[in-house]
Each structure stands twice: as structure tokens, then as C-alpha cells.
Amino acid sequence: MGLPYIPSRMTSSSQRTPVSASSITVSCRFFGRYAEVLGVGQLELQLPAEATAGDAVAALRTRHDAQSLLPQRPLVAVNQEHVALDAPLHDGDELALLPPLAGG
């Protein structure tokens, strides 16, 4: 199931593709290694209305052929709050993939 995405750097709010009532658009942000792997720092992802953060990660893994480079269960935040992968997404949410942190 290939899910469509629209790179945010190529759209503005007035140019967005119309979204049906059964889908949502989520702004995805990437940091560190994830931005390198995906080749972008941000993009918009169109998902089914009942999508979770895990569904968004799965769509990104398949859409960008990054299955071996993105972990199955990365740290994610929705609207700047850490959440589990089963957290529901809503239209207009911001999903951030956070790279592993190390240090002491």
C-alpha cells in the first residue's frame, strides 16, 4: 500500500492537494541521521484518517526505500510531545522522528 506524500518545500497552504474526509495530512520533520537517510528535513504525508504515528513511520519506511536504515520503532514526537507509536494522528499534526540520543 504505497501512501502518497507531498514534499512540504514544494507546496504552500494554498497549493495543497485537496484531502478527502477519510484522510489526513501530517507534517513530518526529520533530524540528524534520519534527515540524511531520507534526504529531506521535512515533508508532508497523506494518511488514512485513523492513522497512528506507527502507520506514518511504516509509510515513510516503504515510501523512501529506507527499510534497513530507519528502525522499526524509532522515537517519535507529535506536536512536540514524545508519544508511543500507537498514538493517533490528526489532520495538521506535526510528527518528528527523533534519532537515538547518546551521552552521559
Secondary structure as UniProt FT lines:
FT   STRAND          5..6
FT   HELIX           8..10
FT   TURN            13..15
FT   TURN            21..22
FT   STRAND          23..30
FT   HELIX           33..38
FT   STRAND          42..48
FT   TURN            49..50
FT   HELIX           53..63
FT   TURN            64..65
FT   TURN            67..69
FT   STRAND          75..78
FT   TURN            79..80
FT   STRAND          81..83
FT   TURN            85..86
FT   TURN            91..92
FT   STRAND          94..98
//
